[in-house]
């Protein structure tokens, strides 16, 4: 692509010049991910409702963790009375990817006051990160990029907790024949496929999948923790070699 083509592309992806309009762009783009995230959140809500947690405990877990994989990783450990340290560490390990997301977002959003960064940090989601980083090269010079990110994040926040509440309250009336496990699997695939476009992502996913199968017999789901660490290590190694060969 020539210089003129890159200029046209940058203009096409540029954000509007007002906070409200930039926020609306984030909301509009995130709507594409709503069906998958709503389905996954619904399944998570049903799983929490059918666990040993009370309604208030499940709602609290959803608000504090705000991550379906971490919530589902914690549920079986809570059910068997695993030490709280193991439960917390397992949830943290499952959520380690958000540390990577934060590091990738930091150069673009570090100019914000601390209180704003903390708020936006809480609103980070898998799909929000993918959408933002897709635009990031064109957003670096835009003063409206934080509003765009807020539109992405707040939309996902509302969808996630709304669908989770539906799952919590409707779990008793949802028949098993609906196959919510299958719906959840499809939702996860819809979330993961856009994130697996790069070779490091494939390497990390493959390594984590193999390790989770090999180590599935470890107590307290520790195989999941090792698989996550192994996946991260594989992705980092492949990315490093890719950069060295560039």
SULRA-V248455 format. One line per field, one symbol per residue. ss: DSSP state (H for helix, E for strand, L for the rest). phi: phi as a letter, one per 20 degrees, with the letter a starting at -180 (. if undefined). psi: psi as a letter, one per 20 degrees, with the letter a starting at -180 (. if undefined). A space follows every 50 residues. Layout:
ss = ???
phi = ???
psi = ???
This chain:
ss = LLHHHHHHHHHHHLLLLLHHHHHHHHHHHHHHHHHHHHHHHHHHHHHHHL LLLLHHHHHHHHHHHLLHHHHHHHHHHHHLLLLHHHHHHHHHHHLLHHHH HHHHHHHHHLLLLHHHHHHHHHLLLHHHHHHHHHHHHHHLLLLLHHHHHH HHHHHHHHHHHHHHHHHHHHHHHLLHHHLHHHHHHHHHHHHHHHHHLLHH HHHHHHHHHHHHHHLLLLHHHHHHHHHHHHHHHHHHHHHHHHHHHL
phi = .fffffffffffefefecgfffffffffffgfefgffffffffffffffe eeffffffffffffflagffffffgffffemfggffffffffffegffff gfffeggecffffgffffffffefcgffffffffeggeegdefeffffff ffffffgfffffffffffeegfdeffffmffffffffffffegfedfdgg ffffffffffffffdfeffllfffffffffffffffffffffffef
psi = prhhghgggghhiqqrjqggggghgggghhhhiggghgghhgggggghhj ajqrghgghggghgglogggghhhghhhhjkqphgggghgggghjhhhgg gghhhghhjiiqqghhhgghhhjprghhgggghhighiihjpijhhhghh ggghghgggghghghggghjhhjoqhiilhggghghggghhhghikhqgh ggggggghgghhghjiiqqkkhhgghggghgggggggggghghhi.
